[in-house]
Amino acid sequence: MSITNILSLLGGLSLFLYGMQMMSHGLEAAAGDRMKSILEKLTSNRILGVLVGAVITAVIQSSSGTTVMVVGFVNAGMMSLQQAVWIIMGANIGTTITGQLIALDVGAIAPLIAFIGVAMVVFVKKPMAHHIGTILAGLGMLFIGMDMMSAAMLPLRDEPAFVSLMTSFTNPVLGILAGALFTAVIQSSSASVGILQALARSGLIGLDGAVYVLFGQNIGTCITAVLASIGTGREAKQTTVIHLTFNLIGTAIFTPVCILTAHTALSLTDWVASWTPATPDAQIANMHTLFNIVTTLLLLPFGTYLAAFAQKVLPFKEEKTSSVLQYLKPFPPTTRSLGTSAMSLQQVDEEINHMLSLSYENVKNGFQQLLKYDKKVGEKILQTEEVVDTLNREISDYITTALSLELNNDVSNALSLYYHQLTDVERISDYAVKMETYSKDHLQGRLNEEEKETIKTMYDMCMEMYEARHDIQKSKILREQSDDVCINLRKRQMQRMKEKSISSEISMMFSQLLTDFERINGHAINIAEDYELITHCVQLPTE
């Protein structure tokens, strides 16, 4: 095999893998935040779950991509382990589409498919057309790469050492190990099955040897999900156990059947080969499809047991952590994956709401301090302020990373608005700390009943603004009312100063407090306005 052939093989593999990545990115950009709602609706029962897993995988031509997405969703708490089972089963069926398309020689029109995709990206202005064009261009590139690999492998028919190696794969153990190892290295069962089909098309391997390599490839594809689960929660790791268990069970069923029937009239490989006797690559595609469909049908009634088994293998442990984050989870080490938009949006929304609740808890305690000072409450305010500041930094860093990975413009705009919200949320907590300072240093035990009622009025209005944060119309009405209250309170304060019924020190503190009250509600209206704009970009996660 010449250097030119080796380079052509590597180039073809590169185009194949990059084509799959383009298709995944195109689907992610097109679906954006809607991926979560799509999956929620379609995983309501096991049959729909299997179908949606198959369809998504058929579109992106990668069961690994679908499984990594599922790992991320389970890790983010957006999908249960039981729902993940059905998606994974469907993904194993969907990944067989690539082999079937290769067997149908779709590569003959691959340049046309790639041209149409590129034309849509370059000449059509609509963003959705760009995303669909990216998917088509990726599909065309995938099959162009497949044809390049097939052509590069033709000279191997004359290499005795390589032919001998292919013959050794009739040993089930060697075949399974070779398939698993090679797929684990390139992290794509679709690509490794495609290469196996190219070898079969070149006459280098028959179905009786390829079948064990094929079974190993189904095991090897699990490595991508295993890598994606590194650094994730326990449930995400359990998802990878389900994926691996599914393929191990399938291999454990099919390998003995192939061995026991190998030299009989009921040979499984001969039976599958008889469907398309003249096309060896179609024989491999058909065996791949048969393996995954039969395994799915056999395990479909036992999906909940698969989940229970994964929980037994990796039981849930209460992990003590000093992190203040409750919802944000790190991005998987495989950089971005399908479904990242939905994951980042939900996690950011939930974490900012968590941060906002802490800020208003401080506001509540700050007003309480003004009415009746308590040293322990003061310490709690300062501790909560530290948590809010930490959350501000952590969420800012997360959004910055998410924006660098985001492919969907609407999701990018929504994340930018969330980033803008952080300043308002953090400032609200700052004003609570100022209340603590006023009460501790100036107002402690010096307020009369009228002044206490004034503080209670301000507190009630602040909390009303917090409750109305997702209702822009109500927030605007409340803001107008709070402005009127401030005007009346300032008039009353001036009157009391004339009457000398309020000390100059308390009057000064009250003036600052009124200003802070206005600013808290100003930040609250900013938050409500941002939420309104976010809903125009994306579908907000349901509470």
C-alpha positions in Angstrom: 0.0 0.0 0.0 1.6 3.3 -1.1 1.9 6.5 0.8 -0.7 8.0 -1.5 -3.2 5.4 -0.5 -2.5 5.9 3.2 -2.9 9.6 2.8 -6.1 9.0 0.9 -7.4 6.7 3.6 -6.7 9.2 6.3 -8.2 12.0 4.3 -11.3 10.0 3.7 -11.6 9.2 7.4 -11.2 12.9 8.2 -14.0 13.9 5.8 -16.2 11.2 7.2 -15.8 12.2 10.8 -16.0 16.0 10.0 -19.1 15.4 8.0 -20.7 13.8 11.0 -19.6 16.7 13.2 -21.2 19.2 10.7 -24.5 17.3 10.7 -24.5 17.3 14.5 -23.8 21.1 14.6 -26.4 21.8 12.0 -29.1 20.0 14.0 -28.0 21.7 17.2 -28.1 25.1 15.6 -31.5 24.4 14.1 -33.1 22.9 17.2 -31.4 25.1 19.8 -33.3 25.2 23.1 -36.2 23.3 21.6 -34.3 20.0 21.9 -35.4 19.6 25.5 -39.1 20.2 24.8 -38.9 17.8 21.8 -37.5 15.1 24.0 -39.9 15.7 26.8 -42.9 15.3 24.5 -41.5 12.3 22.6 -40.1 10.3 25.6 -43.5 9.9 27.3 -43.5 6.2 26.5 -40.8 3.7 25.5 -41.9 3.3 21.9 -41.7 7.0 21.2 -38.5 7.2 23.1 -36.9 4.6 20.9 -38.2 6.3 17.8 -36.9 9.8 18.8 -33.5 8.2 19.6 -33.4 6.5 16.2 -34.5 9.6 14.3 -32.0 12.0 15.9 -29.2 9.5 15.4 -30.2 8.9 11.8 -30.0 12.7 11.2 -26.6 13.2 12.7 -25.3 9.7 11.7 -23.8 9.2 15.1 -25.1 7.1 18.0 -22.2 8.4 20.1 -23.4 12.0 19.6 -26.9 11.1 20.7 -25.6 9.2 23.7 -23.4 12.0 24.8 -26.4 14.4 24.5 -28.4 12.0 26.8 -25.5 11.8 29.3 -25.5 15.6 29.4 -29.3 15.8 29.9 -29.3 13.2 32.7 -26.3 15.0 34.3 -28.2 18.3 34.2 -31.3 16.7 35.7 -33.3 17.4 32.5 -34.0 13.7 31.8 -34.5 10.7 34.0 -32.4 7.6 33.8 -35.5 5.6 32.7 -36.1 8.0 29.8 -32.5 7.7 28.8 -32.8 4.0 28.3 -35.3 4.3 25.4 -33.2 7.1 23.7 -30.1 4.9 23.9 -32.0 1.9 22.4 -33.2 4.1 19.6 -29.7 5.5 19.0 -28.4 2.0 18.4 -31.0 1.4 15.7 -30.5 4.9 14.2 -26.8 4.4 13.8 -27.4 1.5 11.3 -28.8 4.0 8.8 -25.3 5.0 7.8 -24.4 1.5 6.8 -27.6 1.1 4.8 -27.0 4.3 2.9 -23.4 3.2 2.1 -24.7 -0.2 0.9 -27.2 1.7 -1.3 -24.2 3.5 -2.9 -25.6 7.0 -2.0 -21.9 8.0 -2.4 -22.6 8.3 -6.1 -24.7 11.4 -5.5 -22.7 12.6 -2.5 -21.1 15.5 -4.5 -24.6 16.7 -5.5 -25.8 16.5 -1.8 -22.7 18.4 -0.6 -23.2 21.1 -3.4 -26.9 21.6 -2.5 -25.9 22.0 1.2 -23.1 24.5 0.5 -25.4 26.4 -1.9 -28.0 26.8 0.9 -25.3 28.0 3.3 -23.8 30.5 0.8 -26.8 31.8 -1.2 -29.8 31.6 1.1 -30.1 34.2 3.8 -32.5 32.5 6.2 -30.7 31.1 9.3 -32.8 27.9 9.2 -31.8 27.3 5.6 -28.1 27.6 6.7 -28.6 25.0 9.4 -30.3 22.6 7.0 -27.6 23.3 4.4 -24.9 22.4 7.0 -26.6 19.1 7.7 -26.8 18.3 3.9 -23.2 19.5 3.3 -22.0 17.2 6.2 -23.9 14.3 4.8 -22.4 14.7 1.3 -18.9 15.1 2.9 -19.5 11.9 4.9 -20.1 9.8 1.8 -17.3 11.5 -0.2 -15.0 10.4 2.6 -16.4 6.9 2.5 -15.7 6.6 -1.2 -12.2 7.9 -0.6 -11.6 5.2 2.0 -13.0 2.4 -0.2 -10.7 3.4 -3.1 -7.6 3.7 -0.8 -8.2 0.1 0.5 -8.4 -1.6 -2.9 -4.6 -2.3 -3.1 -4.8 -4.1 0.2 -6.3 -7.1 -1.7 -2.7 -7.9 -2.9 -1.1 -7.6 0.5 -0.7 -11.2 2.0 -0.1 -9.9 5.5 -3.3 -7.8 5.5 -5.3 -10.6 4.0 -4.0 -12.9 6.7 -5.0 -10.4 9.4 -8.5 -10.2 8.0 -8.8 -14.0 8.1 -7.8 -14.1 11.7 -11.0 -12.1 12.6 -13.0 -15.3 12.1 -11.8 -16.0 15.7 -14.7 -14.5 17.7 -12.5 -13.1 20.5 -10.0 -11.5 18.2 -12.7 -10.0 16.0 -14.7 -8.5 18.9 -11.5 -7.1 20.4 -10.3 -5.6 17.1 -13.7 -4.0 16.4 -14.0 -2.6 20.0 -10.5 -1.2 20.0 -10.6 0.4 16.6 -14.0 2.0 17.3 -12.8 3.2 20.7 -9.8 4.9 19.0 -11.8 6.8 16.3 -14.9 7.2 18.5 -17.4 6.5 15.8 -19.1 3.2 15.2 -20.6 4.6 11.9 -17.1 5.3 10.6 -15.6 1.9 11.8 -18.6 0.1 10.3 -18.1 2.1 7.1 -14.5 1.0 6.9 -15.5 -2.6 7.5 -17.9 -2.2 4.6 -15.2 -0.8 2.4 -13.0 -3.8 3.3 -15.9 -6.2 2.4 -16.5 -4.3 -0.9 -12.8 -4.7 -1.8 -13.1 -8.5 -1.1 -10.7 -8.4 1.9 -13.1 -9.8 4.5 -16.3 -11.9 4.3 -19.3 -11.7 6.5 -18.3 -14.8 8.6 -15.2 -12.8 9.8 -16.7 -9.3 9.7 -19.6 -10.3 11.9 -17.5 -10.5 15.1 -15.7 -7.2 14.3 -19.1 -5.7 13.9 -20.2 -6.9 17.3 -17.0 -5.4 18.8 -17.7 -2.1 17.1 -21.0 -1.8 18.9 -19.1 -2.2 22.2 -16.3 0.2 21.2 -18.7 3.0 20.4 -19.6 3.3 24.1 -16.2 4.8 24.8 -17.3 8.2 23.7 -20.2 8.3 26.2 -17.8 7.0 28.9 -15.4 9.9 28.2 -18.3 12.3 28.2 -19.4 11.1 31.7 -16.0 11.9 33.2 -16.6 14.7 35.8 -20.4 14.3 35.7 -22.8 13.2 38.3 -23.7 9.6 39.3 -26.8 9.4 37.1 -24.9 10.4 34.0 -22.3 7.7 34.7 -25.2 5.2 35.1 -26.4 6.2 31.6 -23.1 5.0 30.2 -23.5 1.8 32.0 -26.8 1.3 30.3 -25.3 1.9 26.9 -22.5 -0.5 27.5 -24.7 -3.1 29.0 -27.1 -3.0 26.0 -24.3 -3.7 23.5 -22.6 -6.4 25.7 -26.0 -8.2 26.0 -26.5 -8.0 22.3 -23.0 -9.4 21.7 -23.5 -12.1 24.2 -26.6 -13.2 22.4 -25.4 -13.0 18.8 -21.9 -14.3 19.2 -22.9 -17.8 20.4 -25.7 -18.0 17.7 -23.1 -17.2 15.0 -20.6 -19.8 16.4 -23.2 -22.6 16.9 -24.8 -22.1 13.5 -21.6 -21.5 11.5 -21.4 -24.9 9.8 -25.1 -25.8 9.7 -27.9 -25.3 7.3 -29.3 -22.6 9.7 -26.2 -20.4 9.7 -27.1 -16.9 10.7 -24.3 -15.3 8.6 -25.3 -17.4 5.5 -29.0 -16.4 6.0 -28.2 -12.7 6.2 -25.8 -13.0 3.3 -28.5 -14.6 1.2 -30.5 -11.4 1.3 -28.0 -9.5 -0.8 -25.5 -12.2 -2.1 -23.9 -9.8 -4.7 -23.2 -6.9 -2.3 -20.9 -7.7 0.7 -21.2 -4.2 2.1 -25.0 -4.6 2.2 -24.5 -7.8 4.1 -22.6 -6.1 6.8 -25.2 -3.3 6.9 -28.0 -5.8 7.2 -26.3 -7.7 10.1 -25.7 -4.4 11.9 -29.3 -3.5 11.6 -30.5 -7.0 12.6 -28.2 -6.9 15.7 -29.5 -3.6 17.0 -33.2 -4.1 16.2 -33.3 -7.6 17.7 -31.4 -6.5 20.8 -33.8 -3.6 21.2 -36.9 -5.8 20.8 -35.5 -8.3 23.3 -34.6 -5.6 25.9 -37.5 -3.2 25.4 -39.7 -4.9 28.1 -36.7 -4.8 30.5 -35.7 -1.1 30.1 -36.5 -0.3 33.8 -34.4 -3.3 34.8 -31.5 -2.0 32.8 -31.8 1.3 34.7 -32.0 -0.6 38.0 -28.9 -2.6 37.1 -27.0 0.5 36.3 -28.0 1.9 39.7 -26.7 -1.3 41.3 -23.4 -1.1 39.5 -23.0 2.6 40.4 -25.2 3.2 43.5 -26.0 6.8 44.3 -23.8 8.4 46.9 -24.4 11.6 48.8 -21.4 13.6 47.9 -20.5 16.4 50.2 -19.4 19.5 48.3 -18.5 23.0 49.2 -19.7 24.4 45.8 -22.5 27.0 46.0 -23.8 26.0 42.6 -27.0 24.0 42.7 -27.8 23.6 39.0 -24.8 24.5 36.8 -22.9 21.4 35.8 -19.5 21.5 34.0 -19.5 21.1 30.2 -18.4 17.5 29.2 -14.7 17.1 28.3 -15.8 16.2 24.7 -16.4 20.0 24.3 -19.8 20.8 22.9 -22.3 18.1 22.2 -25.8 17.9 20.7 -28.3 19.4 23.2 -25.8 21.8 24.7 -28.1 24.8 24.0 -31.0 23.3 26.0 -28.7 22.2 28.8 -27.0 25.6 29.2 -30.3 27.6 29.0 -32.1 25.5 31.7 -29.1 25.4 34.0 -28.4 29.1 33.7 -32.1 30.0 34.3 -32.4 27.8 37.4 -29.0 29.0 38.8 -29.9 32.7 38.4 -33.3 32.1 40.0 -31.4 30.5 42.9 -29.1 33.5 43.1 -32.0 35.9 42.9 -33.8 34.0 45.7 -30.7 34.4 47.9 -30.5 38.1 47.1 -34.2 38.6 48.2 -33.6 36.5 51.3 -31.0 39.1 52.1 -33.4 41.9 51.4 -36.0 40.2 53.7 -33.4 39.9 56.5 -32.1 43.4 55.9 -35.6 44.9 56.5 -35.9 42.6 59.5 -32.7 44.1 60.9 -34.1 47.6 60.5 -37.1 46.7 62.6 -35.3 44.6 65.2 -31.5 44.1 65.2 -30.1 40.6 65.7 -26.4 40.0 65.5 -26.9 36.4 64.1 -29.1 37.6 61.3 -26.4 40.2 60.5 -23.8 37.5 60.2 -26.2 35.5 58.0 -26.6 38.5 55.6 -22.9 38.8 55.2 -22.5 35.0 54.6 -25.3 35.0 52.0 -23.7 38.0 50.3 -20.5 36.0 49.9 -22.4 33.2 48.3 -24.2 35.6 45.9 -20.8 37.1 44.9 -19.4 33.6 44.3 -22.5 32.7 42.2 -22.1 35.8 40.2 -18.5 34.8 39.3 -19.3 31.1 38.6 -22.4 31.9 36.5 -20.5 34.6 34.5 -17.7 32.1 33.7 -20.3 29.4 32.7 -22.2 31.8 30.4 -18.9 33.0 28.8 -18.0 29.4 28.0 -21.5 28.6 26.8 -21.4 31.6 24.4 -18.1 30.4 22.9 -19.8 27.1 22.1 -23.2 28.3 21.0 -24.3 27.8 17.4 -27.9 29.1 17.7 -28.3 32.9 17.5 -31.5 33.0 19.6 -29.9 31.0 22.3 -26.8 33.3 22.2 -29.0 36.3 22.6 -30.9 34.7 25.5 -27.6 33.8 27.3 -26.4 37.4 26.8 -29.5 38.7 28.5 -29.0 36.3 31.4 -25.5 37.6 31.7 -26.9 41.1 31.8 -29.3 40.0 34.6 -26.4 39.0 36.9 -25.4 42.6 37.7 -29.0 43.5 38.8 -29.3 40.4 40.9 -25.9 40.9 42.6 -26.7 44.6 43.3 -30.0 43.7 45.1 -28.0 41.8 47.7 -25.5 44.7 48.1 -28.4 47.0 49.2 -29.4 44.4 51.8 -25.9 44.6 53.2 -26.3 48.4 53.4 -29.5 47.9 55.4 -27.5 45.7 57.8 -25.0 48.6 58.2 -27.7 51.2 58.8 -29.4 49.1 61.5 -26.1 48.1 63.2 -24.5 51.5 63.2 -27.3 54.1 63.3 -30.9 52.9 63.6 -30.6 50.2 66.2 -33.6 50.5 68.6 -34.3 54.2 67.6 -37.3 53.9 65.4 -40.8 54.8 66.3 -44.0 53.1 65.1 -44.5 55.4 62.1 -41.0 54.7 60.9 -41.4 51.0 61.4 -44.6 51.0 59.3 -42.8 52.9 56.6 -40.1 50.1 56.5 -42.8 47.4 56.4 -44.4 49.2 53.4 -41.1 49.2 51.5 -40.5 45.6 52.4 -43.9 44.5 51.1 -43.4 46.4 47.8 -39.9 44.8 47.3 -41.3 41.3 47.7 -44.2 42.0 45.4 -41.7 43.1 42.7 -39.8 39.8 43.3 -42.9 37.7 42.9 -43.8 39.5 39.7 -40.4 39.1 38.1 -41.8 37.0 35.2 -44.8 39.3 34.6 -43.5 42.5 32.9 -46.9 44.3 32.9 -47.5 43.7 36.6 -43.9 44.7 37.3 -44.4 48.0 35.6 -47.5 48.7 37.5 -45.8 47.9 40.8 -42.8 50.1 39.9 -45.1 53.0 39.3 -46.8 52.4 42.6 -43.4 52.2 44.4 -42.4 55.5 42.8 -45.5 57.1 44.1 -44.8 55.7 47.6 -41.3 57.1 47.5 -42.7 60.6 46.6 -45.2 60.5 49.5 -42.6 59.2 52.0 -40.2 61.9 51.1 -42.9 64.6 51.5 -43.8 63.1 54.9 -40.1 63.1 55.9 -39.7 66.8 55.0 -42.8 67.6 57.0 -41.5 65.7 60.0 -38.1 67.5 59.7 -40.0 70.8 59.8 -42.0 69.6 62.8 -38.7 68.4 64.3 -40.3 65.0 65.0 -37.4 63.1 63.4 -33.7 63.5 64.2 -31.3 64.6 61.5 -29.3 61.4 61.7 -32.3 59.1 61.3 -33.6 61.4 58.6 -30.4 61.1 56.7 -30.5 57.2 57.0 -34.1 57.2 55.9 -33.2 59.3 52.8 -30.5 56.7 51.9 -32.9 53.9 52.6 -35.5 55.4 50.3 -32.9 55.7 47.5 -31.8 52.1 48.1 -35.5 51.0 48.0 -35.9 52.7 44.6 -32.8 51.1 43.3 -33.8 47.6 44.4 -37.0 48.0 42.5 -35.1 49.5 39.6 -33.0 46.4 39.4 -36.2 44.3 39.7 -37.8 46.0 36.7 -34.6 45.4 34.7 -34.8 41.7 35.6 -38.4 41.6 34.5 -37.6 43.4 31.2 -34.8 40.9 30.5 -37.0 38.0 31.1 -39.5 39.4 28.7 -36.8 39.8 26.0 -35.6 36.2 26.7 -39.0 34.8 26.1 -38.9 36.4 22.6 -35.6 34.5 21.9 -36.3 31.1 23.4 -38.8 29.1 25.3 -38.1 29.5 29.0 -37.8 26.3 31.0 -41.0 25.6 32.9 -40.9 26.0 36.7 
